[in-house]
Amino acid sequence: MTSPCSTGTPAAGARKLASSKFISPRVARPSSNDGAPGSGDGNPGTMMRDAAGRRGLVDYLWSFRPAKRRCAVILALGATPREHEQTRRHTVFTYRIRALCLVFASLCCAAGAHARDTDYPSKPVKLVVPYAPGGPTDLVGRSLAAALARRLGQPVVVENKAGAGGVIGTSSVVNAAPDGYTLLLGLQGPITINPALTKVPYDPFRDLVAVRMIATAPMILMASKKSGIRTVGEITARAKAGAAGLNIGSSGTGTLPHVAAELVKHETGANLVHVPYKGAGPALIDLHAGHIDLLFTDLQVGLPYVQAGQVTALATTAPDRLPMLPNVPTLAESGLGNMRLAGWYGVFAPQGASADVLSQLDRAIDGVFRDEAFMQTLANQGSKPSTLSGPKFVEFLRGEYDQWSRLGRSITIKMD
């Protein structure tokens, strides 16, 4: 149906509509000469009202397509063609103004987001340590937080979220807002070992951004004084003699100390029972008390106990003997030549963090390697700084992930 709003003259369109099937049969069509207000007055709106009548008006107006229905309503209400044209122009103008407002609002939002990124950080930053206080990761985390705070100009607060071998704390960062105010001090347990050997609620390569590696640290294998073990060879000798099993602790299931313990068990044939803890701190307390026999832990945490004579150092995972422990052999020297294991620490952010925020974080972390207090802390703990970042850090992580995947296929590691 052709609308009087779009084709022909308004009067001709109205007359055509007046003769349409939507006109009520009860309404008579007045003659143009009978003096009635019909087609003779030349007002198409009047003609439409007379044509439609009371009963057919709604059906008549609804018969138009939505784009033309507004025109019909305006004419039905008595508007002249000139008034209709003014209304049409006003409507077009209104829609254009609305569109411009939306574009302007979008630009303002984008500018605001960019301003927030360039002002980063404008409030304290949280650094999640996925292990209990007192352990090696916690010590590195607190030293790093203090150095970062000096670089960022905002407090960096350490939050310990232990459990499930670091998976709980890592998951909390994965689910955090990607605004740069929640960071993770990650390490191989929850980042490469657990994802390679068991199911975790995240994909470290898809859900996290690897900002930069911080340091590498060798581990040390220690025995409690109560166990009477003084060398790695004695562990093998006990296994061959059929002696009772030994308890070996770790900082949690799926951590590097756990995997190292499973490797010692595989290489020596010893009956080692894994005892997981929520961090190295509680495990060290039990080793000192004699509740467990053996423990792998990071050098910086175990070293004070060794130097105080509270536990016995059996071997380190470093490729060479360490200056601070010249009398302690490496695992290779102890007959476990294939076991060269070293821990590492890195900073991660939730996936989705802006490039500006990541760039500022990278610059701040780069600055901590010029922080004397932080560097002294690493030196005192036997850790070496590492500056792997960006694609090189990701390449390193993928290599480790593949390594643990192959290991899981060659030996049985119970992720209890």
N, C-alpha and C positions, 0 to 999 in steps of 0.2 A: 504494500500500500504506500502511496506517495503522500508525504506529509506536506501541509501548507507551509511548513518551516523550511522546506528544502527545494521545492519545484513549483513553477508557475506563480501566478499572482495570488496573494492571500485570499481574495474573494473567490477566485476560481477554485483554489484548493479547498476552501471551506464548503463550497457548493458540492464538490465531489465527495467530501466527507459526509455531508448532510444526506447524501443519497446512499450511503453505505449500509451494509447489512446490520451495523451495530445500532441503527436508529430504532428506538422503541416504536412498535406499531401503534401504540395508543396515542402517540403525539402526532397531531396533524401538522402538515407543512403549510404555514401561512403563505398566502400569495404576496408578491411584492407590492400589490396595489391595494391590499385590504387595510392598510394603516397599522397593521400589527408590527411589532418590532421583530421583523424577520430579515430576509435577505435584502429587502429593499433599502435598509439603512447602510448597507455597505460594510458593516462591521463583521469580520469573519468570526470573532469571538462570539458575537450574538448568534450568528448562524449556527455555530457549533453547539451552543447551549440548546437552541431550539431543536436542532437535529437530534441530539443525543437524548434529551428528555431526562426524567428523573431515574427511571429504571435502567436505562442503557448507558448512562454516563460513565459509570465505573468500568463496565466491560469495554466501552468504546475507547477510553483513555488507556486501559491496560493492553489494548490490542497493538499499540505501537511498540517498536523495539526500544530498549532502554535508552539508546542514544537520542531518539526522537520524542520519547514520552514527555520529557520536560517541556519541549516546545508546545505539545498539544495541551498540556496542563495550563501553561501560561496563556495561550489563546482562549482556552475554555473559561478562564477566569476573567476574560474581558480585556486582555491587553491588546493594544494596537500593534501592527507590524513594526512600527518604529520603536515602540517600547520593548518588543521582543528582541529586536536587533541590539538595543542598548543592554538588555539583560544578557544576551549571548556574549557581547564583548566584555561585559563585567565578569562573567563566569570565566572566560578565557584568561582575563587579566588576573583573576583570583588564583587560578591554578598555576599560572606562571610565577606569581609571587610565592606560593607555597613551595614550588620546586626550588626556587632560589633560596628560600629559607632553609630547606633541607640540605642543599649543597653547602650553604654557609655553616650550618650546624656541624656537618661532617668535617669540614675543614677545621673548625674550632676544636672538635674532639681530637683530631689527628695532631693538631698543634699542641694541645694540652698533654697528650700522651708523650710527644717528643720532649716537651718541657720537663715532664716528670722523669724521663730517662736521663736527660742531661743534668738534672739536679741530683741524680743518684750518687750516694745515698743520703736521704733526708731524714732517716730515722735509724735506730739500732738494727744491726744485721744479726741473724741467728745462724750459728754454725752447729749443725747436728753431728754429734759424735755417736756412732751406733754401738758403742760399748760402754761398760760400766766405768765410773770414775776410778782413777788410780792406775789404770792400765797404760800400755805404751801409746795406744791411739789417743787416749785422753790427754796424756802429757804433751804429745805433739800438737793436738788440737788446741790446747790452752796457750801454748807458746805461739802458735800461728795466729790465734785470735787476737792476742795482745799486739803482735806485729802488724796485723791487718788494720786494727783499730787506729794505730798511729798513721797509717797510710790513707785510710778512708775518711778520717776525721769524725767517725761515729763509733759508738761502742759495738763490739762484736761479742755476742753472748754465746757461750758454749752450753748446749743442751744435750745431756746424755740420754740416749734412748736405746737401751740394751735389749737383747733378746733375739733368739733364732739366728745366731751367728751373724748379727748385724743386719739381718733382713728387715726387722721391724723399723729401725731407725732409717734405713734406706728408703723403705716404702713411704714413710712420712714425708720425706723430701720429694719423692716422685709425685705425691698427691698435693704438694704445696703450690701456692700461687707462683707462677713463673716471673716474679717481679724483681728477683735478685736479693730479696731480703731473707730467704731461707736457703742455706747452702749445706752441702754434705762434705764431711771429711771422709772420703771413701778409701777403701783398700781392697785387696784381692778377694777376701772372703765373700762379701755380699755383691761385689762387682763382677768377678770372673769365675770364682770357684763354685759358689752355690748355683748360679744360673747354668753352669756347664754340667753339674752333677745331679741337680734336682730341680723341681718346679718351684719357681718363686713368682710372686704377684706383679712382676714388672720385667721389662726388657731393658737391660742397662744401656744398650746402644740406641734404643728408640725413645726411652722415657727420661734419659738424663743427658746432660751436656757435659762432656769432659773438658773442664776449663784448663787445668794444668796439674802436672805431677809436682809434688813438693819434695819428697825425699825417698831414698831407699834405705833399708836397714836390714842387716843380717840377723838371723835368729840364733839362739843358744839352747842346747839341750842340757837340762840340769836334772840332778837326782837329789832326793832328800837324804839327809844324814842318816835317818832311820833305816833306809833301804840298804845301806852299806855298799852301794854301787859306786865305783870310781871311774870306770871307763865304759865305752860302748862295747868293747869286746866282752865284758862281763855279762852284758845283756844277752849276747849270742851264746855264751857259755851256759848261762842258766837255761836257755831254751833247749840246748842240746842235752842237758842233764835232766830235763823233764821237770824242772822246778815249777812251783806254783806261779800263776800269772802275776803280772805287774799292772798296776793302775797307772795310766798315763793321761795327764790332764791337758786341756786346751782352753783357749779363750772362747770357744763356742763351736757348735757343729758347722762344718763347711768352711771353717777358717783355715788359713795357711798352717798354723800349728796342728790342727786336726789332720790335714792331708799329710803333713810331714810325719806325724805319728803313725799313720797308716802305711807310709812308705818304709819306716823303720821296721814295723811289724812284718811287712812283706819281704824285706831284704834279709832280716835276721831270723825269721821264723819264730820269733818270740811270741808268747801268748800275752799280748798287751790288751788290756781292757780300757777303752776310751771313756774318759769322764769329762763331759763338756761343762764349762762354766759360762757365766754371763760376763766375760771379760777376763783379762789376765790378772787383775788385782786380786779377786777372790781365789783364783787358782794358785797364785804365789803364796797366799796365806796358808792354804791347805798343804802345799808342798813343804813349807817351812815347818808346819806342825806334824808332818809325817802322815797325813791322811791320804796322800797320793805318793807314788814312788818316783814318777818321772814327769817332766813338763818341758814342752817347747814354748818359748816365748821370745819376744823381741829383745835384742841385746840391751837396749837402753833401760829396760825394766828389770831384767834379771841381773845386770851387772852389779848394782849395789848389794844384792843378796850374796853374790859370789865373793865380792871384795870384803864383805863383813864375815865371811866364813859360815854363813847360815845354811848354804846349800852347796852342792858339788857341781862344778861345770864339767860336762863330759865332752862336748864338741860344739863348734859353731858351723853355721851354714855358709860362711864367707869363703871365697876361693883361696884366700891366704890367711895365715895367722894374724890376729889383730894386735896392734901395739899395746892396747890396754890389758890383753890376756895372752901374753907371749907363750905361756906354758900350756895353753889349751889347744888341742889339735883341731883341725877341720874334720868334717865328716869324711872327706876324701881320704885323709890320713888315717881315719879310723876304719877304713875298709868299705865305706859306702860311697864309692867314687861317683856314682850317678846322681847323687843327691846334693845339688847346689841350689839351695832355695834362699830367696831374699824377699823380705816384705817391702811394700811401697805404700805411700800415702799420696792422695790427690784430692783436689777440690772439684766438686761437681755441683751443677745447678739443675733445677727442673727444666725439662724440655719446653721450649716456647719462650725462654728468656730473650729479650731483645738484643740485637747486635751491639747497641750502645752500652747496655749494662754489662754484657760479657766482655766488651773491650775495656771498660773501666776496671772490671774485676781482674782481668789479665794484667793490666798495668800495675794494679795495687799488689798483686801476688808477686810480680816481677820485682817490686820494690822491697819485699820482705827479705830477699836474698842479699840486700845491702843493709839489713837491720842487724846490728852487732849482737844484740841480745838473742835474737832468734837463731842466728848462725852459731852462737856459742852453745845454745841448747842442743842443737843437732850434733855438734862436735862432742859434747860431753856424753851423749847417748850413743855414739858410734854410728850415727846416721849420716848419709851423704846427700847433699842437696841435688835435686834433679830439676831440670827446666824443660822437660818435655811438655809441649802444649799443642792444642789444635789437632790437625790431622795426624801428626806423629804420635801424640798421646793415644789417639783412637787406634792407630795401627798397632801400638804396643799392647793395648787392651785386647784387641782381637787375637793377637798372637798368643797371649796368656789363656784366653778363653779356649782356643783350639788345643792348647797344651793340656789343660785340665780335662777337656772332653776325651782326648786320647787316653789319658791316665785312667779315667773312669771306665773305659772299655777294657783296660789291661789288668786292673786289680779291682777287688771288691772294696768299696768304701761305703760303710753303713752310715747314712745321713740320719742318725737317730736324734 
